[in-house]
Amino acid sequence: MNRRVLLVALLGVLLVMGTALLLPQAVERARPEPVDLTLDAVEVFEDLPTTHTDEDVDYPTEPPVGGPHADRWLDCGVYDEQVPAENLGHDLEHGTVVIAHDPGLDDGDVALLADLLPQNGIMTPWVGLDAPVVVTVWGHRLALTGADDPRLPLFIAQLGNGETAPEPMASCAGGIEPPQDPGVTQV
C-alpha cells in the first residue's frame, strides 16, 4: 500500500511540475502576434523627378512611387487588369493613393480593398509585388500583410491627402482608361 501511495504522489508531483513548466510556454504560444499600428515600415523615396516621358520606365519599385512618367494619367477607380506604370506615375504626381494587390488575391479581399479606396484613388492588380498588398503615394510605399492589415486605413489617413505629391491639388479624375501606351497622346 505504501508503494502505491508513493507512486501516486510521485506522479502527482511530476504532473504539477510538468504543468508549471509547460503551461507558461503554451500560454505564450497561444497569444496573438502583436499588431503593428504604426507607419514605421513606410519606405520613403526622395528627390523623384517629375518629368514626362514617352518611353517605358524601369521603376525600382513595384508599383512605382513616382519618377518620370507619361503625360497622361489614369482615371480614378478600381481596375481588373494591371495598369501601365508610366500612367500610374502621373497619378501619383497628382496626389492619388494607389492600392496594388497580388492578382491572386481572393474576391473578398479585393472587395475589402475597394471599400477602403479613397475617391482620389486607383486600385489595380500588380504582378511582382513583395507583399499581398502594397499602398503608395508619391514618394511613399508600404507593403501590407493583406487586405485586412490595420495600417492601410492609417496610411490613407496620414498620407492619402496628396500632401507628399508635387501637384497635391490635382486629381486622378478625368484621366484615361487603360490600356494606353504611355507614349500615345490622346486628343
N, C-alpha and C positions, 0 to 999 in steps of 0.2 A: 504494500500500500504506500509506503514512504517513497518508493522509487517512482510510482505513478504520479504522486503529488509533485515530486521534484521535477519530473519530466514535463508536466503541465505547467508548472511555474516557470521553468526554463523556456518553454515555447512561448509563454505569455510575455516574458522579458524580451525575447527575440522579436516578437511581433511588435511590441511597443517601441523598441529601438529601431526596427526597420521602418515603422511608420514615422517616427521622429526624424529619421534621416531622409526618407524618400518623399514625404508629404511636401516639404518646402520646395523641392525641385519640381514636383508635379504642379503645384500652385503657380510657380514661376512660368512654367511652360504653357499653362492654360491662360495666362494673362494676354490680352490682345497687344499687338505691337503698338507702341505709341504713335499717334498720328501727328505728322508734321503740319502745323498750321502756320508756317512762316513762308516767306518767299526767299529764304536764304539760298535756295538752289537755282534761282534765276540766273541765267547766263547773260552777261551784258557785253555788247559789241559797240565800240565807239568809232567815231570818225568814218562812218559809212558814206560813200559818195552817193549823190542824188542825181547823177547823170542819166539821161535817156540813151538807150542803145537799141539798134535794130538787129543785134546779134544775140545768139544764145549766150547765156552767162553760166559759168561754172561756179555756183554758190558753195561756200564752205559748210553750210548747214542745210539740213532738210527739215522743214521748208526754209526758204531764205528768211533772213531777219532784216533785210534791207540791202542797199547797194545799187549798182547800176540796174536799170530796169527798162521795160518797154514804155513807149509813150502813151499807151492806153491802159487803163485799169479795168478790173473786172467788176461787174455788178455785184452788189451785196447779196448774200444768200447762202443756201445750202446746195452743194454740188454733189452729184453721184459719181463723177469721174474726176480724177486728178486734174487740176487746173494748171495752166502754164506758169512756171515760176517767175518768168520775167514780168508778166502782167500782175501777178500777185505782189511782186516787189513794189510796183507803183501804188497798189492799195495800201501797203504798209506805210509808204510815204504820206498817205492821206490820213493816217491815224487809225486804220482798220485793224480790228482784232482778227487774227487768223487762228482757227482751230483745225489742226490737221490730225487725222486719225488713221490708224492702220486699216487698209482696205478690208481686212478680215474681221473687223470689229462687229460684234453681233448687233442686230437691228435695234434691240432695246437700248444698248449703249449709244448707238448713233442717234436715236430719238432723244435721249437724255442730253447729249451734247447740243443737238439742235435747239432744245428748250433753253439752254444756257447761253446760246449765241446772242450777243447784243445786236441791236439794229444795224450798227455800223460794223458788221462782221461778215466773215466768209468762213464756211466750213467745207473742207474737202478731204477726200481720202488721199493718202500720200504714201507712195512706195518708198521704203528705205528709212523709215523713222527708227530712232533708237529707243523708242518707248511706244506704248499703245496709243497715246495721245500726246500731242505737242501743241502748246499755245504760244503764239508770238505776237508781238507788236514791234514797231520799228526799234531795232537795236536790243531787243529783249526776247529771251526764249526760255520756256520752262517745259521740261519733259515730265509728263504725268504718268501715274501708275495705271490710270484708266479713266473712264468717263465719270466715275464717282469720286475721283480724287478731290478732297475738300479744298485744295489750293487753287483749283480752276476758278471758282467764283471770287476768291480772294485776289487772284491775278487780274481778273477782269475789273474788279472794283478799284484796285490800286493803280493799274497801268492801262486800263482799257478806254480811257477818255481822250486818247490822242496826244497826251502831253509829251510823249517821247518822240513824236513824229516831226519831221521838218515842215509839214503842212497840216498842222493839227486841226484846223477848222474845215478841211476838205472832207469828202465822204466817198464811200465806195458806190453810192447811189449814182445811177446813170452810166455805169461802166458797160463794157462789152460783155457778151455772153461767150464763153469759150466753146469749142476750141478756137483759138485765134493765134495765128503765127505772130510772135512778138514784133516782127518787122513790118507787118501789114498795117497801114493806117486806114482807119475806117472814115468814111465821109458821111 
